[in-house]
Amino acid sequence: MFWRAMASLEQLAMESVRWAFAYSSWGPCREDWLLAMRLVQPEEKERIGQFVFARDAKAAMAGRLLMRKLIVEKLNIPWNVIVLERTSKGKPVLANDLRGIHSPFNFNISHQGNFAVLAAEPNRQVGIDVMKTSLPGSGSIPDFFRIMKRQFTEEEWRAITSMRNEWLQLEMFHRHWLEVGRTYNETIMLLDGEEEKDWTFEETRLDDCHHVAVALGKPEGFKEQHAEVPRKDVTQTAFTVLAFDDLVASAVPLTPEDPACWDNFCSRQDSPARQSSNSR
């Protein structure tokens, strides 16, 4: 998901943001879930309540709370004033009137495996993806690689299969899938279907099973004649893993408490049944 908000550098201390929330291990009590459902807009409350699995509802909730926390803390818009809408493609956009302020502040969120993650940057475009090292389905790792053969070049496959055991090979596969560390000239970044050039990538390992890739566009106002300036001089921002209390620290309820939300949540199976465990 990608959107742009505008804010004044004179009024706000803009900085890079990297946040993660382990929604999979979050086991909300009744009080916490009912509070969370009061902190999102009515249409999002309804959408979250329609998920078949509790895990998906928690992931969606985490994404909404991460976005609202960011807007409160970095754009100084009160929680109960924030209006988030969706584009025709389902992307969240900030609908508040921000005319007269001039500095772009971009963010992106993603969730997969056990984590929801957010990256935000002043004055440059940003993308983010998180992936858990796991094998889809119940097949063997060699069979999985055979199916995915066309996804990478021979050079990339040599790097993947050079690892000393199958688990490390699978981990390297996921790193390549995220485009972590790929600096080849032919690498293409697509944003809304259009090619974007001069993107760089950051890699973060949240734990033994989760890799995050953050894609950064060149800074706005960056001159082409300075293209040789090495990006490695820029310090990579570390991820902060947040607790639920962190997500709601600045929150203001938007709707009355609805006890039916808890009953609905408790009636959901956490996730689809799996034949076997494919992650470490």
C-alpha positions as CSV (number, residue, x, y, z in Angstrom):
1,M,0.0,0.0,0.0
2,F,1.3,3.4,-0.9
3,W,0.2,7.0,-0.3
4,R,1.5,10.5,0.1
5,A,0.7,12.9,2.9
6,M,2.0,16.5,3.0
7,A,3.3,18.2,6.2
8,S,5.5,21.2,7.1
9,L,9.1,20.6,8.0
10,E,9.0,23.8,10.0
11,Q,6.3,22.4,12.3
12,L,7.2,18.7,12.4
13,A,10.4,16.7,13.1
14,M,10.4,14.5,10.0
15,E,12.5,11.3,10.1
16,S,12.5,7.8,8.7
17,V,10.2,5.4,10.4
18,R,10.4,1.6,10.6
19,W,7.8,-0.2,12.7
20,A,6.8,-3.9,13.1
21,F,4.0,-5.5,15.0
22,A,3.8,-9.3,15.7
23,Y,0.1,-9.7,15.1
24,S,0.3,-13.5,14.8
25,S,1.4,-13.8,18.4
26,W,-1.0,-11.1,19.6
27,G,-3.7,-12.8,21.6
28,P,-6.0,-9.9,22.4
29,C,-8.2,-10.1,25.5
30,R,-11.8,-9.0,25.3
31,E,-10.9,-5.5,26.5
32,D,-8.2,-5.0,24.0
33,W,-10.1,-6.3,21.0
34,L,-13.2,-4.2,21.8
35,L,-10.9,-1.1,22.2
36,A,-9.2,-1.8,18.9
37,M,-12.5,-2.1,17.1
38,R,-13.5,1.4,18.5
39,L,-10.3,2.9,17.1
40,V,-10.9,2.4,13.4
41,Q,-13.5,4.0,11.2
42,P,-16.9,2.2,11.0
43,E,-16.4,0.9,7.5
44,E,-13.1,-0.6,8.5
45,K,-14.6,-2.1,11.7
46,E,-17.2,-3.8,9.4
47,R,-14.5,-5.0,7.0
48,I,-12.4,-6.5,9.7
49,G,-15.4,-8.2,11.2
50,Q,-16.0,-10.0,8.0
51,F,-12.7,-11.9,7.8
52,V,-13.2,-15.6,7.9
53,F,-10.1,-16.2,10.0
54,A,-9.1,-14.4,13.2
55,R,-5.4,-14.2,12.0
56,D,-6.5,-12.1,9.0
57,A,-8.6,-9.8,11.2
58,K,-5.6,-9.2,13.4
59,A,-3.4,-8.5,10.4
60,A,-5.9,-6.0,9.0
61,M,-6.3,-4.3,12.4
62,A,-2.6,-4.1,12.9
63,G,-2.2,-2.3,9.5
64,R,-4.9,0.3,10.4
65,L,-3.5,1.0,13.8
66,L,0.0,1.4,12.4
67,M,-1.2,3.9,9.8
68,R,-3.2,5.9,12.3
69,K,-0.3,6.0,14.9
70,L,2.0,7.3,12.1
71,I,-0.3,10.0,11.1
72,V,-0.9,11.1,14.7
73,E,2.8,11.2,15.6
74,K,4.3,12.5,12.4
75,L,1.6,14.7,10.9
76,N,0.2,15.9,14.2
77,I,-3.4,15.1,13.1
78,P,-5.5,14.0,16.1
79,W,-6.6,10.3,16.0
80,N,-10.3,11.2,16.0
81,V,-9.8,13.7,13.1
82,I,-8.0,11.3,10.7
83,V,-10.1,10.3,7.7
84,L,-8.8,7.4,5.7
85,E,-10.4,6.4,2.4
86,R,-9.6,3.8,-0.2
87,T,-8.9,4.3,-3.9
88,S,-10.5,2.3,-6.6
89,K,-7.6,-0.1,-6.3
90,G,-8.2,-0.5,-2.5
91,K,-5.2,1.6,-1.4
92,P,-5.7,3.7,1.7
93,V,-5.3,7.4,1.3
94,L,-5.5,10.2,3.8
95,A,-8.5,12.4,3.0
96,N,-7.8,15.2,5.4
97,D,-7.3,18.7,3.9
98,L,-3.6,19.3,3.9
99,R,-3.4,22.3,1.6
100,G,-0.7,24.9,2.3
101,I,1.8,22.5,3.6
102,H,4.6,21.4,1.4
103,S,6.9,18.6,2.4
104,P,5.9,15.1,1.1
105,F,5.9,12.2,3.7
106,N,5.4,8.8,2.2
107,F,4.6,5.4,3.8
108,N,3.9,1.8,2.9
109,I,2.7,-1.1,4.9
110,S,2.8,-4.9,4.4
111,H,2.0,-8.0,6.3
112,Q,2.9,-11.7,5.9
113,G,3.9,-14.5,8.2
114,N,3.8,-13.2,11.8
115,F,4.4,-9.5,11.2
116,A,2.7,-6.3,10.0
117,V,5.4,-3.8,9.0
118,L,5.5,-0.1,8.1
119,A,8.1,2.1,6.5
120,A,7.8,5.9,6.2
121,E,10.1,8.4,4.6
122,P,10.2,12.2,4.2
123,N,10.9,13.5,0.7
124,R,11.2,10.1,-1.0
125,Q,9.0,7.2,-2.2
126,V,9.1,4.1,-0.1
127,G,7.9,0.5,-0.6
128,I,8.1,-2.4,1.9
129,D,7.6,-6.2,1.8
130,V,7.9,-8.8,4.5
131,M,8.2,-12.5,3.9
132,K,8.4,-15.5,6.2
133,T,10.8,-18.3,5.3
134,S,8.4,-21.2,4.8
135,L,7.5,-23.7,2.1
136,P,4.0,-23.4,0.6
137,G,2.0,-26.6,0.6
138,S,3.5,-30.0,1.6
139,G,6.1,-30.6,-1.2
140,S,9.8,-30.9,-0.9
141,I,12.1,-27.9,-1.3
142,P,13.7,-29.3,-4.6
143,D,10.2,-29.7,-6.0
144,F,9.3,-26.2,-5.0
145,F,12.5,-24.8,-6.6
146,R,11.7,-26.7,-9.8
147,I,8.2,-25.1,-10.0
148,M,9.7,-21.7,-9.4
149,K,12.6,-22.2,-11.8
150,R,11.6,-19.4,-14.2
151,Q,11.4,-16.7,-11.5
152,F,15.2,-16.1,-11.3
153,T,18.3,-16.0,-13.5
154,E,20.9,-18.8,-13.5
155,E,23.2,-16.6,-11.6
156,E,20.5,-16.1,-8.9
157,W,19.8,-19.8,-8.7
158,R,23.5,-20.5,-8.2
159,A,23.5,-18.1,-5.3
160,I,20.4,-19.7,-3.8
161,T,21.6,-23.3,-4.2
162,S,25.1,-22.6,-3.0
163,M,23.9,-22.5,0.6
164,R,25.0,-25.6,2.6
165,N,21.6,-27.0,3.5
166,E,18.0,-26.8,2.2
167,W,16.7,-24.5,4.9
168,L,19.4,-21.9,4.1
169,Q,18.7,-22.3,0.4
170,L,15.0,-21.6,1.1
171,E,15.9,-18.6,3.2
172,M,18.1,-17.3,0.3
173,F,15.2,-17.9,-2.1
174,H,13.0,-15.7,0.0
175,R,15.7,-13.0,0.2
176,H,15.9,-13.0,-3.6
177,W,12.1,-13.0,-3.9
178,L,12.1,-9.8,-1.9
179,E,14.8,-8.4,-4.2
180,V,17.0,-7.9,-1.2
181,G,20.4,-6.8,-2.2
182,R,19.7,-6.8,-6.0
183,T,21.7,-4.0,-7.5
184,Y,21.8,-5.2,-11.1
185,N,21.2,-2.5,-13.7
186,E,18.3,-4.5,-15.2
187,T,16.4,-4.5,-11.9
188,I,13.1,-2.7,-12.4
189,M,10.8,-1.2,-9.8
190,L,7.2,-0.9,-10.8
191,L,4.9,1.5,-9.0
192,D,1.2,1.3,-10.0
193,G,2.3,-0.4,-13.2
194,E,4.8,2.3,-14.2
195,E,8.6,1.9,-14.2
196,E,10.5,3.8,-11.5
197,K,14.3,4.1,-11.7
198,D,17.0,4.8,-9.1
199,W,15.5,2.7,-6.3
200,T,17.7,1.2,-3.6
201,F,17.0,-1.6,-1.2
202,E,17.4,-2.1,2.6
203,E,17.4,-5.5,4.2
204,T,16.3,-6.2,7.8
205,R,15.9,-9.5,9.6
206,L,13.2,-9.3,12.2
207,D,13.8,-12.8,13.5
208,D,15.1,-16.2,12.3
209,C,12.2,-16.6,9.9
210,H,11.2,-13.1,8.7
211,H,13.0,-10.8,6.2
212,V,11.9,-7.3,5.4
213,A,12.9,-5.4,2.2
214,V,12.4,-1.7,2.1
215,A,12.6,0.0,-1.4
216,L,13.7,3.6,-1.4
217,G,13.2,6.0,-4.3
218,K,15.8,8.7,-4.9
219,P,15.3,11.8,-2.7
220,E,12.9,14.4,-4.2
221,G,15.0,17.2,-5.8
222,F,17.9,14.8,-6.3
223,K,19.9,16.0,-9.3
224,E,20.8,13.6,-12.1
225,Q,24.4,14.9,-12.2
226,H,24.8,13.7,-8.6
227,A,23.7,10.2,-9.4
228,E,27.1,8.9,-8.6
229,V,26.8,9.8,-4.9
230,P,26.9,6.4,-3.1
231,R,23.7,5.4,-1.3
232,K,25.6,3.2,1.2
233,D,26.6,6.4,3.1
234,V,23.0,6.7,4.2
235,T,22.4,5.0,7.6
236,Q,19.8,2.3,7.5
237,T,16.9,2.9,9.9
238,A,16.4,0.0,12.4
239,F,13.0,-1.5,12.9
240,T,11.2,-1.0,16.2
241,V,8.9,-3.9,17.2
242,L,5.8,-2.4,18.8
243,A,3.5,-3.8,21.4
244,F,-0.3,-3.3,21.3
245,D,0.0,-0.6,24.0
246,D,2.4,1.3,21.7
247,L,-0.1,1.1,18.8
248,V,-2.9,2.7,20.9
249,A,-0.9,5.1,23.0
250,S,-2.2,8.1,21.2
251,A,-5.6,6.6,20.2
252,V,-9.0,8.1,20.7
253,P,-12.1,5.9,20.3
254,L,-14.3,6.7,17.3
255,T,-17.4,4.6,18.1
256,P,-19.1,3.2,21.1
257,E,-18.1,-0.2,22.5
258,D,-19.8,-3.1,20.6
259,P,-19.7,-6.4,22.6
260,A,-20.8,-8.3,19.5
261,C,-17.4,-7.6,18.0
262,W,-15.8,-9.9,20.6
263,D,-18.3,-12.6,20.2
264,N,-17.7,-12.5,16.4
265,F,-13.9,-12.6,16.9
266,C,-14.1,-15.6,19.3
267,S,-16.2,-17.5,16.8
268,R,-13.5,-17.4,14.2
269,Q,-10.9,-20.1,13.6
270,D,-7.4,-18.5,13.9
271,S,-6.1,-19.7,10.5
272,P,-6.7,-22.4,7.9
273,A,-5.8,-25.9,9.0
274,R,-2.5,-27.1,7.5
275,Q,-1.4,-30.6,6.8
276,S,2.1,-30.0,8.1
277,S,4.3,-27.3,9.5
278,N,6.6,-25.8,6.9
279,S,8.4,-23.3,8.9
280,R,11.1,-23.5,11.5
